[in-house]
Each structure stands twice: as structure tokens, then as C-alpha cells.
């Protein structure tokens, strides 16, 4: 498999919230780098292309866009 990421991601397990247009969806941040992350979600189809990821424990807000989706996970790049 060819690695397409610019930076290596590190495994972690943090709760997060995907916020967009007045809506919020809970997620779990499974891995992350300085440029992006993989998020576990219940319904990836309900998430728009651009949103804000909020790290619940830190209160940090990061604008993101989706790079890939599968059945229960989305890959995002930080804007």
C-alpha cells in the first residue's frame, strides 16, 4: 500500500464533536497528525464536506474537510 499522507498519524482515542450549520455529531478521534485525522462516526453520509471538529477535552476548534469516507469512519484534512 502506498502512503499518501504528508505526515505520519499517531494513534489516540479522544472524544470529539463535528459541528456544522447549527448541528452536532459525536465522534471518536482514532488517529491524528498535524495535518489531519481519522474519525469514527455512526453515519458518515450525514457529515458535510466542510465542518469544524471540536476536541471535547481541550475545547479546541479546527476547521476540516473530508478526504475519504467508509462505512463507519471519515478521514479529514485540517484547513
TIVO-2410 file (N, C-alpha, C; in nm, 3 decimals):
# residues 79
REC num residu      c1      c2      c3 atome chaine
REC   1      X   0.084  -0.118   0.000     N      A
REC   1      X   0.000   0.000   0.000    CA      A
REC   1      X   0.089   0.125   0.000     C      A
REC   2      X   0.055   0.221  -0.081     N      A
REC   2      X   0.131   0.344  -0.091    CA      A
REC   2      X   0.078   0.446   0.010     C      A
REC   3      X   0.165   0.501   0.090     N      A
REC   3      X   0.129   0.603   0.188    CA      A
REC   3      X   0.111   0.737   0.118     C      A
REC   4      X  -0.006   0.799   0.133     N      A
REC   4      X  -0.034   0.926   0.067    CA      A
REC   4      X  -0.028   1.045   0.163     C      A
REC   5      X  -0.014   1.021   0.290     N      A
REC   5      X  -0.014   1.129   0.387    CA      A
REC   5      X   0.120   1.201   0.388     C      A
REC   6      X   0.113   1.332   0.417     N      A
REC   6      X   0.235   1.412   0.428    CA      A
REC   6      X   0.306   1.388   0.560     C      A
REC   7      X   0.229   1.356   0.663     N      A
REC   7      X   0.286   1.331   0.796    CA      A
REC   7      X   0.228   1.203   0.853     C      A
REC   8      X   0.307   1.134   0.935     N      A
REC   8      X   0.262   1.012   0.999    CA      A
REC   8      X   0.157   1.045   1.105     C      A
REC   9      X   0.051   0.966   1.110     N      A
REC   9      X  -0.051   0.984   1.213    CA      A
REC   9      X  -0.018   0.900   1.334     C      A
REC  10      X  -0.061   0.949   1.450     N      A
REC  10      X  -0.038   0.880   1.577    CA      A
REC  10      X  -0.172   0.834   1.632     C      A
REC  11      X  -0.174   0.711   1.680     N      A
REC  11      X  -0.298   0.657   1.736    CA      A
REC  11      X  -0.335   0.729   1.864     C      A
REC  12      X  -0.465   0.751   1.881     N      A
REC  12      X  -0.516   0.807   2.005    CA      A
REC  12      X  -0.664   0.777   2.013     C      A
REC  13      X  -0.725   0.811   2.123     N      A
REC  13      X  -0.866   0.787   2.145    CA      A
REC  13      X  -0.921   0.905   2.223     C      A
REC  14      X  -0.974   1.004   2.148     N      A
REC  14      X  -1.029   1.125   2.209    CA      A
REC  14      X  -1.171   1.146   2.159     C      A
REC  15      X  -1.257   1.196   2.246     N      A
REC  15      X  -1.391   1.229   2.201    CA      A
REC  15      X  -1.389   1.363   2.130     C      A
REC  16      X  -1.475   1.374   2.032     N      A
REC  16      X  -1.485   1.498   1.957    CA      A
REC  16      X  -1.628   1.523   1.915     C      A
REC  17      X  -1.651   1.642   1.861     N      A
REC  17      X  -1.782   1.679   1.808    CA      A
REC  17      X  -1.763   1.742   1.672     C      A
REC  18      X  -1.839   1.695   1.575     N      A
REC  18      X  -1.840   1.752   1.441    CA      A
REC  18      X  -1.951   1.855   1.438     C      A
REC  19      X  -1.917   1.981   1.415     N      A
REC  19      X  -2.017   2.088   1.416    CA      A
REC  19      X  -2.029   2.151   1.278     C      A
REC  20      X  -2.154   2.171   1.237     N      A
REC  20      X  -2.182   2.234   1.107    CA      A
REC  20      X  -2.326   2.284   1.107     C      A
REC  21      X  -2.348   2.402   1.055     N      A
REC  21      X  -2.481   2.458   1.036    CA      A
REC  21      X  -2.575   2.445   1.153     C      A
REC  22      X  -2.527   2.463   1.275     N      A
REC  22      X  -2.613   2.451   1.392    CA      A
REC  22      X  -2.634   2.308   1.441     C      A
REC  23      X  -2.579   2.210   1.373     N      A
REC  23      X  -2.591   2.069   1.412    CA      A
REC  23      X  -2.461   2.019   1.472     C      A
REC  24      X  -2.470   1.909   1.546     N      A
REC  24      X  -2.352   1.849   1.607    CA      A
REC  24      X  -2.365   1.697   1.604     C      A
REC  25      X  -2.254   1.630   1.572     N      A
REC  25      X  -2.247   1.484   1.569    CA      A
REC  25      X  -2.126   1.442   1.652     C      A
REC  26      X  -2.148   1.351   1.746     N      A
REC  26      X  -2.038   1.299   1.828    CA      A
REC  26      X  -1.949   1.209   1.743     C      A
REC  27      X  -1.820   1.210   1.774     N      A
REC  27      X  -1.725   1.124   1.704    CA      A
REC  27      X  -1.613   1.083   1.799     C      A
REC  28      X  -1.532   0.991   1.753     N      A
REC  28      X  -1.414   0.947   1.827    CA      A
REC  28      X  -1.294   0.968   1.735     C      A
REC  29      X  -1.195   1.043   1.781     N      A
REC  29      X  -1.074   1.067   1.704    CA      A
REC  29      X  -0.982   0.947   1.726     C      A
REC  30      X  -0.957   0.870   1.619     N      A
REC  30      X  -0.881   0.746   1.630    CA      A
REC  30      X  -0.732   0.763   1.605     C      A
REC  31      X  -0.698   0.853   1.514     N      A
REC  31      X  -0.557   0.884   1.492    CA      A
REC  31      X  -0.549   1.026   1.437     C      A
REC  32      X  -0.431   1.086   1.453     N      A
REC  32      X  -0.419   1.227   1.416    CA      A
REC  32      X  -0.273   1.262   1.387     C      A
REC  33      X  -0.256   1.361   1.298     N      A
REC  33      X  -0.126   1.421   1.273    CA      A
REC  33      X  -0.146   1.572   1.277     C      A
REC  34      X  -0.046   1.647   1.241     N      A
REC  34      X  -0.060   1.792   1.236    CA      A
REC  34      X  -0.150   1.837   1.121     C      A
REC  35      X  -0.172   1.748   1.024     N      A
REC  35      X  -0.247   1.787   0.904    CA      A
REC  35      X  -0.383   1.721   0.889     C      A
REC  36      X  -0.415   1.620   0.971     N      A
REC  36      X  -0.543   1.553   0.956    CA      A
REC  36      X  -0.569   1.448   1.061     C      A
REC  37      X  -0.684   1.379   1.047     N      A
REC  37      X  -0.724   1.280   1.146    CA      A
REC  37      X  -0.821   1.180   1.083     C      A
REC  38      X  -0.840   1.068   1.153     N      A
REC  38      X  -0.944   0.970   1.119    CA      A
REC  38      X  -1.044   0.972   1.232     C      A
REC  39      X  -1.173   0.981   1.196     N      A
REC  39      X  -1.279   0.993   1.295    CA      A
REC  39      X  -1.377   0.877   1.282     C      A
REC  40      X  -1.408   0.811   1.393     N      A
REC  40      X  -1.514   0.710   1.395    CA      A
REC  40      X  -1.646   0.782   1.413     C      A
REC  41      X  -1.743   0.749   1.328     N      A
REC  41      X  -1.875   0.811   1.333    CA      A
REC  41      X  -1.981   0.704   1.309     C      A
REC  42      X  -2.106   0.734   1.349     N      A
REC  42      X  -2.212   0.636   1.328    CA      A
REC  42      X  -2.268   0.643   1.187     C      A
REC  43      X  -2.269   0.763   1.127     N      A
REC  43      X  -2.326   0.779   0.994    CA      A
REC  43      X  -2.245   0.879   0.914     C      A
REC  44      X  -2.144   0.834   0.841     N      A
REC  44      X  -2.059   0.927   0.767    CA      A
REC  44      X  -2.132   1.003   0.656     C      A
REC  45      X  -2.241   0.949   0.606     N      A
REC  45      X  -2.315   1.016   0.498    CA      A
REC  45      X  -2.383   1.144   0.545     C      A
REC  46      X  -2.406   1.157   0.676     N      A
REC  46      X  -2.474   1.275   0.731    CA      A
REC  46      X  -2.379   1.393   0.752     C      A
REC  47      X  -2.250   1.371   0.729     N      A
REC  47      X  -2.149   1.474   0.755    CA      A
REC  47      X  -2.117   1.549   0.626     C      A
REC  48      X  -2.125   1.683   0.627     N      A
REC  48      X  -2.094   1.760   0.506    CA      A
REC  48      X  -1.945   1.759   0.476     C      A
REC  49      X  -1.908   1.805   0.359     N      A
REC  49      X  -1.768   1.807   0.317    CA      A
REC  49      X  -1.681   1.897   0.405     C      A
REC  50      X  -1.735   2.007   0.454     N      A
REC  50      X  -1.661   2.101   0.539    CA      A
REC  50      X  -1.732   2.117   0.672     C      A
REC  51      X  -1.657   2.114   0.782     N      A
REC  51      X  -1.714   2.128   0.916    CA      A
REC  51      X  -1.605   2.170   1.013     C      A
REC  52      X  -1.645   2.191   1.138     N      A
REC  52      X  -1.550   2.222   1.244    CA      A
REC  52      X  -1.543   2.103   1.339     C      A
REC  53      X  -1.422   2.055   1.365     N      A
REC  53      X  -1.401   1.947   1.462    CA      A
REC  53      X  -1.365   2.010   1.595     C      A
REC  54      X  -1.441   1.976   1.699     N      A
REC  54      X  -1.416   2.027   1.834    CA      A
REC  54      X  -1.361   1.912   1.918     C      A
REC  55      X  -1.244   1.933   1.975     N      A
REC  55      X  -1.185   1.835   2.066    CA      A
REC  55      X  -1.244   1.863   2.203     C      A
REC  56      X  -1.332   1.774   2.250     N      A
REC  56      X  -1.410   1.798   2.370    CA      A
REC  56      X  -1.325   1.825   2.493     C      A
REC  57      X  -1.219   1.749   2.512     N      A
REC  57      X  -1.138   1.764   2.634    CA      A
REC  57      X  -1.056   1.893   2.636     C      A
REC  58      X  -1.027   1.946   2.517     N      A
REC  58      X  -0.943   2.066   2.507    CA      A
REC  58      X  -1.021   2.191   2.471     C      A
REC  59      X  -1.141   2.173   2.416     N      A
REC  59      X  -1.220   2.286   2.370    CA      A
REC  59      X  -1.162   2.350   2.244     C      A
REC  60      X  -1.072   2.281   2.179     N      A
REC  60      X  -1.007   2.333   2.057    CA      A
REC  60      X  -1.098   2.311   1.936     C      A
REC  61      X  -1.112   2.412   1.850     N      A
REC  61      X  -1.194   2.407   1.730    CA      A
REC  61      X  -1.103   2.410   1.607     C      A
REC  62      X  -1.119   2.311   1.517     N      A
REC  62      X  -1.034   2.301   1.399    CA      A
REC  62      X  -1.122   2.287   1.274     C      A
REC  63      X  -1.113   2.380   1.179     N      A
REC  63      X  -1.185   2.364   1.053    CA      A
REC  63      X  -1.127   2.247   0.974     C      A
REC  64      X  -1.215   2.166   0.912     N      A
REC  64      X  -1.172   2.045   0.841    CA      A
REC  64      X  -1.249   2.028   0.711     C      A
REC  65      X  -1.196   1.941   0.626     N      A
REC  65      X  -1.273   1.894   0.512    CA      A
REC  65      X  -1.245   1.744   0.495     C      A
REC  66      X  -1.345   1.674   0.443     N      A
REC  66      X  -1.335   1.528   0.429    CA      A
REC  66      X  -1.250   1.492   0.308     C      A
REC  67      X  -1.161   1.396   0.330     N      A
REC  67      X  -1.074   1.344   0.224    CA      A
REC  67      X  -1.126   1.208   0.176     C      A
REC  68      X  -1.174   1.126   0.269     N      A
REC  68      X  -1.230   0.995   0.234    CA      A
REC  68      X  -1.336   0.956   0.337     C      A
REC  69      X  -1.423   0.863   0.297     N      A
REC  69      X  -1.527   0.808   0.385    CA      A
REC  69      X  -1.535   0.658   0.365     C      A
REC  70      X  -1.569   0.587   0.471     N      A
REC  70      X  -1.609   0.447   0.456    CA      A
REC  70      X  -1.727   0.423   0.550     C      A
REC  71      X  -1.759   0.299   0.577     N      A
REC  71      X  -1.882   0.265   0.647    CA      A
REC  71      X  -1.897   0.332   0.785     C      A
REC  72      X  -1.792   0.340   0.862     N      A
REC  72      X  -1.801   0.396   0.997    CA      A
REC  72      X  -1.690   0.495   1.032     C      A
REC  73      X  -1.616   0.541   0.931     N      A
REC  73      X  -1.502   0.629   0.957    CA      A
REC  73      X  -1.487   0.730   0.845     C      A
REC  74      X  -1.439   0.848   0.880     N      A
REC  74      X  -1.404   0.950   0.780    CA      A
REC  74      X  -1.261   0.996   0.804     C      A
REC  75      X  -1.191   1.025   0.696     N      A
REC  75      X  -1.058   1.083   0.704    CA      A
REC  75      X  -1.070   1.231   0.671     C      A
REC  76      X  -1.011   1.316   0.753     N      A
REC  76      X  -1.021   1.460   0.731    CA      A
REC  76      X  -0.884   1.524   0.724     C      A
REC  77      X  -0.879   1.635   0.653     N      A
REC  77      X  -0.759   1.719   0.649    CA      A
REC  77      X  -0.795   1.849   0.720     C      A
REC  78      X  -0.704   1.900   0.799     N      A
REC  78      X  -0.726   2.026   0.868    CA      A
REC  78      X  -0.702   2.142   0.771     C      A
REC  79      X  -0.792   2.240   0.774     N      A
REC  79      X  -0.780   2.356   0.685    CA      A
REC  79      X  -0.691   2.463   0.744     C      A
***
